[in-house]
Amino acid sequence: MGKSGSGKTSMRSIIFANYIARDTRRLGATIDVEHSHVRFLGNLVLNLWDCGGQEAFMENYFASQRDNIFRNVEVLIYVFDVESREMEKDMHYYQSCLEAILQNSPEARIFCLVHKMDLVSEDQRDDIFREREEDLKRLSKPLECTCFRTSIWDETLYKAWSSIVYKLIPNVKALESSLKQFAAIVDADEVLLFERATFLVVSHCQRRPHRDAHRFEKVSNIVKQFKLSCSKLAAQFQSMEVRNSVFAAFIDGFTSNTYVMVEMSDPKIPSEATLINIRNARKHFEKLEKVSSSAPSQYQ
């Protein structure tokens, strides 16, 4: 939810419908509620309700549609345009959402995205976001909200959505435990697991320190665009290897629903050994996925 023009449909289209940022300019305003059902990691179904933010619709959500919109909600993602000139009205609607959530879905997780941060000069972004985050956390009580700064033009969008879907994955702890074992066996610096369709990071294991805290999302963004470029040329993206004098990174199809990235800094380990280890690990991770998907999960 969020006011009209805040960027809700654009971000949904980039993450789940493979749009690139510049193509979202042709998207029109959402009329009332647009429903979409997205398969994630095979058997996890996300029921996304993209709620149009025009004033008439917003008033309607809190009146005649209140029970329908706010019952059985697992996650509320509220999007704020950082440059909005009607911040007071935005906050009023956000509070109305929280009241409706408290009445109908008190266990729902709340996420606030302070969006279009690319429009703010770089030296002011930290201060503006911190100020908005403090206001939103205070307004959200007694509910807890998690805030992210986002833009469709950089990796922050992937960071926010990876964090949101991570909270919904049923067997994420077992996945992480197996990923740690795998990283130790192959002596990797780190291993990342990406969901196949969206390229959101669903799990990772880091064994050696790295100075770029945003690398996961940057890699997600770059590789997803590369994969889309391949498909436009009617080429099938299967795997890639990037190597220089300092490290080697392997991105390969892993299970039927994931890609894996393995990063190594030991020059003595040949590429073939790492690729064989990736292939051998597939069976174990496929089994993990089957256990997870034996009880289908739906989230709204």
Sequence and secondary structure as in RCSB ss.txt:
>XXXX:A:sequence
MGKSGSGKTSMRSIIFANYIARDTRRLGATIDVEHSHVRFLGNLVLNLWDCGGQEAFMENYFASQRDNIFRNVEV
LIYVFDVESREMEKDMHYYQSCLEAILQNSPEARIFCLVHKMDLVSEDQRDDIFREREEDLKRLSKPLECTCFRT
SIWDETLYKAWSSIVYKLIPNVKALESSLKQFAAIVDADEVLLFERATFLVVSHCQRRPHRDAHRFEKVSNIVKQ
FKLSCSKLAAQFQSMEVRNSVFAAFIDGFTSNTYVMVEMSDPKIPSEATLINIRNARKHFEKLEKVSSSAPSQYQ
>XXXX:A:secstr
   TTSSHHHHHHHHHS   GGGGGG     SEEEEEEEETTTEEEEEEEE  SHHHHHHHHTTTHHHHHTT SE
EEEEEETT S HHHHHHHHHHHHHHHHHH TT EEEEEEE GGGS HHHHHHHHHHHHHHHHHHHTTS EEEEE 
 TTSTHHHHHHHHHHHTT TTHHHHHHHHHHHHHHHT SEEEEEETTT  EEEEEE S  S TTHHHHHHHHHHH
HHHHHHHTT    EEEEE SS EEEEEE STTEEEEEEE  TTS HHHHHHHHHHHHHHHHHHHHHHHTS EEE 
